[in-house]
């Protein structure tokens, strides 16, 4: 296992593996060498000598493996050239601009385990953006970190990036924004790109409980932030809360509902408010690692208590995390080695795909827990601060003394300020004055400390603008009209048709996937696409009829408008190395700029039988019988019910070859999926019994 940040640790580990393979060492010897790499943890080399005691090593290795940290983010190499997935999962360039957060939220594991806070320099980020967008073809960029709004040079970076990206219709987004972490200038710029629902995380409804968890935001700041969102055109906001936090009472739950009411009213009761409710789960290496998790029954009770109150409210709704999954998360969050057997037993009982709620059931896990003599309370209950914890033998860099101090301050409802811009809190992660970091040094010169672009954030809060009646003044730039598109993006210098073949693995790409694939390809080869106008400008790309998934084609086409007059020969040369596996450019032709291009009136396919050889003659005979029929009625289900049609007129020509059948299908009166047509005349055969290849398209 690896602890911490992997950019350089994985290189060390793989080099060790390569050397051991050359020397033909034993697996045990490889693990011994790996265990001496900073950040590598080999669990089999640690055991419990005494019941309840901290695990100790059984080999000559470090007693406390330490989390590996990259001291400077500019040294963390970003993969500007990366595999581009065909699926629609996060179809954007996600660029980590900073790592670590020192806000000190007492429930947050990431905020404790990724210290210190380290920012990439603005020139480094801008260089990565330029290279990555060129090599990936993405049209969506997101700046990521644990708290992106805390990036000290965010205004400079965001404004410059947006101005540059809008020249190529690339959108830029900022997730993970804290209340008050962006000023009016950034908010206004974000509103000019695209306004989706805003998300804020108060975490608790009452100020008292927000102080307990060290959230560091006030109700006034939340309301002001929401009013500014409204001023800049946002009409929906989602608020994230946790229930079951240490010292929480039902009065704190009432405050969640009341805060949502105040947020809704902040914009004159027109704001749509959604509350996302998640049960609190204590995490290792946080000040709350010793605190109990409320029971499953209490989680349900508090969720239903809130639900009943939200039902009474207009423009307010509630979403919640399932109590069963929170219970399981609580068991495994602070679990020990004994749970490995529980997982194996639960799997044997059918616990598969548990991350998908439609497959999730907590029962196999609870049954397995009982079979192994374990209880829920052992894992979700409170812990003694003097007792050894299952993870104590691993050095996270944040020391126990700091966590205990923060736990004490939580119970006293005291806030601890962010050490980025204030006093050091001696958490153990940084080298600060006489204090040395508890992290393992890679060299004598290694220093661990907060690294920022600026000594202070480059944003200033603006006063909320109100009219004489105290109402929010909506910015004049806010409108329901589509954003103005840069004039150069609408230029039509050339209209081209690109012919390509689709074979091998690419036959399983859908039409929607092809749309995004070609958009990225054209960006990667620097073909400047022309864009439509409206709320969501799109590149002017059009395709021929959608090819059914699983069908090979020798001749497919896509039409594009481009802003510069590239010749067909230049475009063809650009595309040769750019298309994905199984797709090849066939030809590029120039089209007129104004005339709308027609679809083919007919297409020719080959149909090859690949099923049981004993039934091949029956398959071929079905086509011969079809030629003798005047009509062949076929029924297919649609959203509006079953639809029956005669597919016989579609067959314009049928040729029986030695290895396949060539069919020409006439689309002048109707279009039906060619796969469905073959299925209609061979009802006794499976779709896997034949392969289809489009050979030609007959254009008007």
Residue, then its C-alpha position, 0 to 999 in steps of 0.5 A: x500500500x502507498x501512503x500519501x502523494x504518488x507522483x514520485x513514490x510510484x516511480x521509486x516503487x516501480x524502479x524497485x520492482x523492475x530491479x527485483x525482476x532483473x535479479x529474480x528475487x523472492x516476493x518477500x525480498x521485493x516487499x522488504x525493499x519496497x517497505x524502505x521506500x518513503x510512503x510505502x506500507x506493507x501490512x504483512x510486516x506489522x502485527x499486534x504483539x499485545x491485545x489493544x496495543x499499537x501494531x509493531x514491525x516484524x522486520x527491520x523496517x521503519x516502525x511508523x511508515x510516513x505519508x509521502x508529500x510532494x513539497x512543491x506543487x510545481x514539481x508534481x508533473x501533470x499528465x497534459x497528454x492523457x487517455x481520453x475516455x469515450x464515455x460521458x463521465x466527467x468529460x472535462x479537463x480537471x486540473x489540480x491547482x492546489x493541494x492541501x487545506x489548512x482551514x481546519x474543519x474538525x470533521x474533514x479527513x482530507x483537510x488533515x491528511x493533505x497538509x501543508x497547503x501548496x499551490x501551483x504557481x500561476x505560470x505553471x497552471x497556465x502552461x498546463x492549461x494550454x498544453x492539456x487543452x491542445x492535446x486532449x481537445x476538451x471544451x470544459x476546464x475545471x480548477x480543482x483543489x480541496x478549497x479552490x476559492x482559497x487559492x491566493x491568486x484565484x482572481x488573476x488565474x480565473x480572469x486570465x484563463x476565462x478571457x483566453x478560453x472564451x476565444x475557443x469556446x472553452x468553458x471554465x468552472x470553479x467547484x469547491x467554493x466556500x462562502x465568501x471565497x469569491x468576490x463580485x468580479x469573479x462572480x460576474x465573470x462566472x455568470x457571463x459563462x453559464x449559470x447553473x445552481x450554486x452549491x454552499x456547505x454550511x454543514x450545520x444550521x446553528x452558529x454554535x455547531x459551526x463553531x464546534x466543527x470549526x467551519x469558520x463562516x457566519x450566518x451573515x456571511x452565508x446570507x450575504x453570499x446568497x444575496x450576491x448570487x441572486x444579484x448576479x442572476x443565480x436562482x437556485x442554491x444547494x446547501x450541504x448539511x451534516x446531522x449527528x455532529x458532536x454535541x448536536x441537539x434537535x434545536x440544531x436540526x431546527x436551525x437547519x430548516x430556519x437557515x434554509x428559510x432565511x436563504x430563501x427569503x434573502x432574495x425575496x422568497x424567489x430563490x429555490x433552496x435544496x438542502x442536502x443532508x448527510x449523516x456525520x461519520x467520524x474519520x481517522x486522523x481528525x479531531x473527531x476520530x474519538x467521537x461516536x457516530x449516532x445509531x442507525x435508528x437515530x440517523x433515521x429519526x433525525x432525517x425524518x424529523x427534518x423531512x417532515x419540516x421541509x414538506x411544509x415549505x415552498x421553494x425548499x426541498x430536501x435530499x438525504x444520504x441513505x442511513x444504511x450506507x452511512x451505517x456501513x461507512x461508519x463501520x469501515x471508516x474506523x475499522x481494523x484488520x478483522x473487517x477483511x474477513x467480514x468483507x470476504x464473507x459478505x461477498x460470499x453472501x452476495x454483496x456485489x456492486x455495493x456502490x450502486x444503490x440498486x444493488x446495495x444491501x446492508x444485510x450481508x455485511x451485518x450478518x458477516x459481522x455477527x458471524x465473526x463475533x463482531x458488533x456494530x458498536x465496536x466500530x461506531x462507538x466512541x474511543x478512549x483517547x488513551x487507547x491505541x487506534x488501528x491506524x496509530x502505527x502510520x505517521x500522517x504528519x499531523x500529531x496526536x497532540x494537535x488533534x486532542x487540542x482541537x477536540x478540546x477547542x471543539x467542546x469549548x466551541x472555539x474557532x481555530x484560524x487558518x494558519x496560511x494567513x495566521x499563526x502556526x498551530x503546531x499540527x506537525x505537518x510543517x517546518x516552522x521556526x524551531x518546529x520540525x515537520x513529522x514527515x520523513x525528509x527525502x533529502x537534507x534540504x527537504x522543507x515542508x511548509x505552506x507554499x502560496x502565490x501571494x501573502x494574501x488572497x487577491x480578492x476584495x469583498x464588495x458591498x451589496x448594492x441595494x435600492x432605496x427600499x433595501x432591495x437587491x439591485x440586479x446587475x445590469x449585465x444579468x439577463x435571460x438573453x444568451x451570452x454574446x458570442x465572439x464574432x470570429x467564432x461564427x465565421x464560415x470560411x469553409x464547409x467540408x465533408x470528411x469521409x471515414x471508415x469505422x471498423x474493429x472496436x470503433x463499431x461499438x461507439x454510439x452516435x453521441x460518443x462520435x459527436x464528442x470524439x470528433x469535436x475533440x479531434x478537431x480541437x486537437x488537430x487545431x481545425x478552428x470550428x465555426x459555432x452556432x449562436x444562442x444560449x449554448x453555442x455548439x460547433x457546426x458539425x453534422x453527421x449522416x444517418x446514425x449507424x447502428x452500434x455493432x455495424x462496420x462501415x467503409x463510408x461514413x461522413x461528417x460535415x463541418x464548418x471551419x473559420x479558416x480556409x484549410x484545403x481538403x488535402x491539409x485536413x486529410x493529412x491532419x486527421x490521419x494520426x488523430x482518429x481513434x483505433x478502428x477509424x480511418x480517414x477515407x477522403x475530404x471534399x469541399x462543399x458549398x457554404x450555403x446549400x444544405x446537404x442531403x442525406x443518401x437516398x440509399x445505402x448498400x450493406x453486406x450481410x455475413x452469416x457467422x452463426x452455427x454453420x448447420x443453419x447457414x442455408x436457412x439464413x440465406x433461404x430467409x432472404x430468398x423467401x423475402x424476394x418472393x413476398x409482396x410485403x413483410x410486416x414488422x412490429x417494433x416498440x416505440x414510446x407511443x406504443x407498438x408500430x407496425x410497418x411493411x419493410x419489403x419495399x425497402x429492399x432495392x437489390x439483393x445479391x447472393x455472393x459466395x461468402x455474404x449477401x449484398x443488399x441495397x436499401x432504399x430510404x426514399x419512403x422510410x428509414x428503418x435500422x438496417x439491423x432491424x430489417x435483417x432481424x425482421x426477415x430472419x426472426x429465428x436468428x439472433x443478432x449475434x448470428x450475422x455481421x453487417x458492413x456498410x459498403x456504400x452510400x448513394x447520394x442524390 
